[in-house]
Amino acid sequence: MTYVGGHAVVLGASLAGLAAAAALAERFDRVTIVERDTLPRSGEHRRGIPQGRHVHILLPAGRVGLAELLPGVVDDLRARDACVMDSAELRFHIADGTLLLDDADLEFVGATRPLLESVVGERVRALPGVRFLEGRDARGLLTTPDRSRVAGVRLESRDSNTEEALAGDLVVDATGRGSRSPQWVTDLGYSSPDEERLQVGIHYTTRLFRRTPGDLGGCRNLVVTIPRDGRRGGVVLAVEGDRWIVTLVGLLGERPPADLDGFVDYARSLWVSDLHELVAAAKPLGEASAGGFPSYVRRRYDRLRRFPSRYVVTGDAVCSLNPVYAQGMSVAIGEARALGQIVDQHGLDRVGPRFFQRTKRTVDEAWTIATGADLGYPAVPGPRPARWRLINAYFNRLLRVAHRDPVVAKAFMEVNGMVAPPQHLMRPRIVTRVFAGGHGPAHTSGAPIESAPGARG
């Protein structure tokens, strides 16, 4: 690990910002995390996290990366009643069937977003040299006279409307999808990054329910994917406090209702019955929360030929992914680890461009997996070249084999959990099993697929 010294400034106290701060804390004398919200101290929801009331699951890659950045943090989550579960405790309905998951190698973390941020935030606060500046908006960048190097940020207090300058040897923008970095770099005379978008029109509604030991036969994460010719799906996740968090999803403008009767009826319309059986029987807790995700957005900083020195953009500020696929936190944690590695290897020399190139593969893989899946819905607008159609046909065959072949199912979950790249599914061993049709008896968990209304894949 390379000690740089000086002062690093991180804009945003989301998981992306906290992970970046954790990566920088041992390399800088001081790290300041600037956050526009006043952060709750007891795990409440906060306004600055619009997806915070909905399902959040930390994928295996994110769990491993977070444990590396903050040793002991997964034990802290477990001690606070987060649900650390293995892949054998998942029930994944997809492509007319259910994945045959009988391997416990992959660990996921189920918790509400406030608990995740609270536990990670407490760990980051305890790191030497870290401080939080809350209730401040970042208004622009400070630079050297020739504008070649970022030297800090201009801040405005939300309480007093006063401005202050905060100098920094490195500035990291982790302010999310609404990041102002494209405008800021343009104001400095640099090109703004090109944007790529995919419109999906996702809406979702979430409710909490009381969890009892016999629910779902011991399963702690249930996924009902949206069938190819449908627009409705859902996710159930065990979280702290003996609760289920249940998010119903609608594609291309479909809106799950917020009232309890409408919520239960919407669940009944899904192509498998176990999610509906759960919400129809479980005790509801509190009111529903609704949200939406209109489109993916990827800002191509990796393609810029010039970029100001000592400046980095990370997390959703670079790439905002469909939250249905639960990739965002794990991508941001991987980016934070990469940032630390770059500082170790190169110091602060061209840290931004090096970061964008180093993390391009991670972002590419997440983008390809998620957008590729959503382009499988004919009504989603977007390009479908011949190569995509070929890969999509192979992937659909693979999923059907994964209903009865645990080896193929495990390979899919390794890619889904971001511990293996998509090319993992093209290894000769997997390709052979896919085209041989798999081995072992057909398997579904929960209600038989044949009994579910409107079963599709």
Secondary structure, 3 states (H helix, E strand, C coil): CCCCCCEEEEECCCHHHHHHHHHHHCCCCEEEEEECCCCCCCCCCCCCCCCCCCCCEECHHHHHHHHHHCCCHHHHHHHCCCEEEEHHHEEEEECCEECCCCCCCCEEEECCHHHHHHHHHHHHHCCCCEEEEECEEEEEEEECCCCCEEEEEEEEECCCCCEEEEECCEEEECCCCCCCHHHHHHHCCCCCCCEEEEEEEEEEEEEEEECCCCHHHHCCEEEECCCCCCCEEEEEEEECCCEEEEEEEECCCCCCCCCHHHHHHHHHCCCCCHHHHHHHHCCEEEEEEEEEEEEEEEECHHHCCCCCECEEECHHHCEECCHHHCCHHHHHHHHHHHHHHHHHHHCCCCHHHHHHHHHHHHHHHHHHHHHHHHCCCCCCCCCCCHHHHHHHHHHHHHHHHHCCCHHHHHHHHHHHCCCCCHHHHHCHHHHHHHHHCCCCCCCCCCCCHHHCCCCCC
